Amino acid sequence: MMQLDGTSFVQGASRGIGLEVVRQLLGMQPEGRVIATCRRPADATELKALTAQYPKRLRVIALEVREEKTIAAAAKAVALETKELQLILNVAGILHGPDFGPEKKLAQIQPEPLRHAFEVNAFGPLLVAKHFHDFLRHGRRSVFASLSARVGSISDNRLGGWYAYRGSKAAQNMFTKNISIELARVAPHAIVVGLHPGTVDTDLSRPFQRNVPAKQLFPASKSVAALLQVIDSLDREDSGKIFDFRGNEIKP
Ligand SMILES: NC(=O)c1ccc[n+]([C@@H]2O[C@H](COP(=O)([O-])OP(=O)(O)OC[C@H]3O[C@@H](n4cnc5c(N)ncnc54)[C@H](OP(=O)(O)O)[C@@H]3O)[C@@H](O)[C@H]2O)c1
């Protein structure tokens, strides 16, 4: 039985994997509450529809992960509703934008996209930990998880390339380990992990799906169902580690 019946906080829920996490958490029994964030709640059509469907269980608040003051403001808004979170899930991530994509070679490195990837993929979960870890200082099991990626593993890197994405996810993984060490002291029931969702059919992977065999490209529904099972089964000894959607550890 899934243990997620308290309040969950999902950061980066406008679309893709984050939106599907919110959907599945709301569909789950026993019932829990969900606080979802996105950059522009007014434009988040799907989240608005879910709020209409679950007015007592879903709250949507604004958070732009590249602006710390919005993270601090979100923490204040959450504190008005609850002192305790059972799950904090950092989903927001970036691989490509309108004018940049993953680099194939050193000549393509540009400081601004590099900075952008690090700000969203690495600094984002770290700043959320800074402003939200007090919500995990309760005496029950809780999980602080960040969507990582297998390509952030240094030992697994055989192809190279994708400097900004690989580097920022590797940095995120180091922050995950660091946060796990600090929280073991101040919030000993909190489990801190990184999660690889598989290759999932979303805007993020769309330009790169051509070479992915059909059976290895998951709909978000399948990936999220698997990730929630992994989250549900984590123990204290798992804190600081990175897991894939099957629950297998990915070595750093
Ligand atoms: N899809 C895959 O195959 C795959 C594989 C491995 C890992 N992952 C990881 O899984 C996570 C989710 O990916 P996805 O496939 O669902 O991606 P997606 O469909 O592209 O969604 C990305 C999400 O991140 C949000 N976001 C981007 N920049 C943000 C910012 N500055 N502040 C706040 N939110 C921001 C987006 O919000 P807006 O709508 O406002 O842009 C959107 O909700 C990412 O961390 C990604 O690295 C995905």
The ligand as an SDF file (V2000), in Angstrom:
LIG
                    3D

 48 52  0  0  0  0  0  0  0  0999 V2000
   11.8750   12.9150  -20.4300 N   0  0  0  0  0  0  0  0  0  0  0  0
   12.9460   12.1550  -20.2560 C   0  0  0  0  0  0  0  0  0  0  0  0
   13.2170   11.2580  -21.0780 O   0  0  0  0  0  0  0  0  0  0  0  0
   13.8530   12.3430  -19.0640 C   0  0  0  0  0  0  0  0  0  0  0  0
   14.9500   11.4690  -18.9260 C   0  0  0  0  0  0  0  0  0  0  0  0
   15.7950   11.6310  -17.8190 C   0  0  0  0  0  0  0  0  0  0  0  0
   15.5440   12.6200  -16.8990 C   0  0  0  0  0  0  0  0  0  0  0  0
   14.4720   13.4600  -17.0700 N   0  0  0  0  0  0  0  0  0  0  0  0
   14.2680   14.5180  -16.0600 C   0  0  0  0  0  0  0  0  0  0  0  0
   12.9130   14.5160  -15.6320 O   0  0  0  0  0  0  0  0  0  0  0  0
   12.5260   15.8470  -15.2860 C   0  0  0  0  0  0  0  0  0  0  0  0
   11.2080   16.1960  -15.9810 C   0  0  0  0  0  0  0  0  0  0  0  0
   11.4160   16.1440  -17.3620 O   0  0  0  0  0  0  0  0  0  0  0  0
   10.2260   16.1620  -18.4220 P   0  0  0  0  0  0  0  0  0  0  0  0
   10.5770   15.1400  -19.4390 O   0  0  0  0  0  0  0  0  0  0  0  0
    8.9160   16.1250  -17.7640 O   0  0  0  0  0  0  0  0  0  0  0  0
   10.4830   17.6100  -19.0700 O   0  0  0  0  0  0  0  0  0  0  0  0
    9.4900   18.6640  -19.7480 P   0  0  0  0  0  0  0  0  0  0  0  0
    8.2650   17.9920  -20.2760 O   0  0  0  0  0  0  0  0  0  0  0  0
   10.3420   19.4450  -20.6790 O   0  0  0  0  0  0  0  0  0  0  0  0
    9.0470   19.5740  -18.4910 O   0  0  0  0  0  0  0  0  0  0  0  0
    9.9980   20.3580  -17.8610 C   0  0  0  0  0  0  0  0  0  0  0  0
    9.3540   21.0300  -16.6760 C   0  0  0  0  0  0  0  0  0  0  0  0
   10.3430   21.8300  -16.0280 O   0  0  0  0  0  0  0  0  0  0  0  0
    9.7900   23.1290  -15.8410 C   0  0  0  0  0  0  0  0  0  0  0  0
   10.8260   24.1490  -15.8100 N   0  0  0  0  0  0  0  0  0  0  0  0
   11.7960   24.3630  -16.7210 C   0  0  0  0  0  0  0  0  0  0  0  0
   12.5270   25.4350  -16.3720 N   0  0  0  0  0  0  0  0  0  0  0  0
   11.9940   25.8990  -15.2190 C   0  0  0  0  0  0  0  0  0  0  0  0
   12.2980   26.9850  -14.3740 C   0  0  0  0  0  0  0  0  0  0  0  0
   13.2960   27.8200  -14.6480 N   0  0  0  0  0  0  0  0  0  0  0  0
   11.5510   27.1620  -13.2540 N   0  0  0  0  0  0  0  0  0  0  0  0
   10.5270   26.3320  -12.9740 C   0  0  0  0  0  0  0  0  0  0  0  0
   10.1810   25.2890  -13.7440 N   0  0  0  0  0  0  0  0  0  0  0  0
   10.9030   25.0890  -14.8630 C   0  0  0  0  0  0  0  0  0  0  0  0
    8.8530   23.3160  -17.0240 C   0  0  0  0  0  0  0  0  0  0  0  0
    7.9730   24.3870  -16.7750 O   0  0  0  0  0  0  0  0  0  0  0  0
    7.4310   25.3580  -17.9730 P   0  0  0  0  0  0  0  0  0  0  0  0
    6.2100   24.6620  -18.5330 O   0  0  0  0  0  0  0  0  0  0  0  0
    7.1180   26.6330  -17.2700 O   0  0  0  0  0  0  0  0  0  0  0  0
    8.5270   25.4870  -18.9840 O   0  0  0  0  0  0  0  0  0  0  0  0
    8.1970   21.9460  -17.0720 C   0  0  0  0  0  0  0  0  0  0  0  0
    7.1870   21.8450  -16.0950 O   0  0  0  0  0  0  0  0  0  0  0  0
   13.6890   16.7610  -15.6690 C   0  0  0  0  0  0  0  0  0  0  0  0
   14.4460   17.0660  -14.5140 O   0  0  0  0  0  0  0  0  0  0  0  0
   14.4970   15.9160  -16.6300 C   0  0  0  0  0  0  0  0  0  0  0  0
   15.8640   16.2660  -16.6410 O   0  0  0  0  0  0  0  0  0  0  0  0
   13.6180   13.3450  -18.1310 C   0  0  0  0  0  0  0  0  0  0  0  0
  1  2  1  0
  2  3  2  0
  2  4  1  0
  4  5  1  0
  4 48  2  0
  5  6  2  0
  6  7  1  0
  7  8  2  0
  8  9  1  0
  8 48  1  0
  9 10  1  0
  9 46  1  0
 10 11  1  0
 11 12  1  0
 11 44  1  0
 12 13  1  0
 13 14  1  0
 14 15  2  0
 14 16  1  0
 14 17  1  0
 17 18  1  0
 18 19  2  0
 18 20  1  0
 18 21  1  0
 21 22  1  0
 22 23  1  0
 23 24  1  0
 23 42  1  0
 24 25  1  0
 25 26  1  0
 25 36  1  0
 26 27  1  0
 26 35  1  0
 27 28  2  0
 28 29  1  0
 29 30  1  0
 29 35  2  0
 30 31  1  0
 30 32  2  0
 32 33  1  0
 33 34  2  0
 34 35  1  0
 36 37  1  0
 36 42  1  0
 37 38  1  0
 38 39  2  0
 38 40  1  0
 38 41  1  0
 42 43  1  0
 44 45  1  0
 44 46  1  0
 46 47  1  0
M  CHG  2   8   1  16  -1
M  END
$$$$
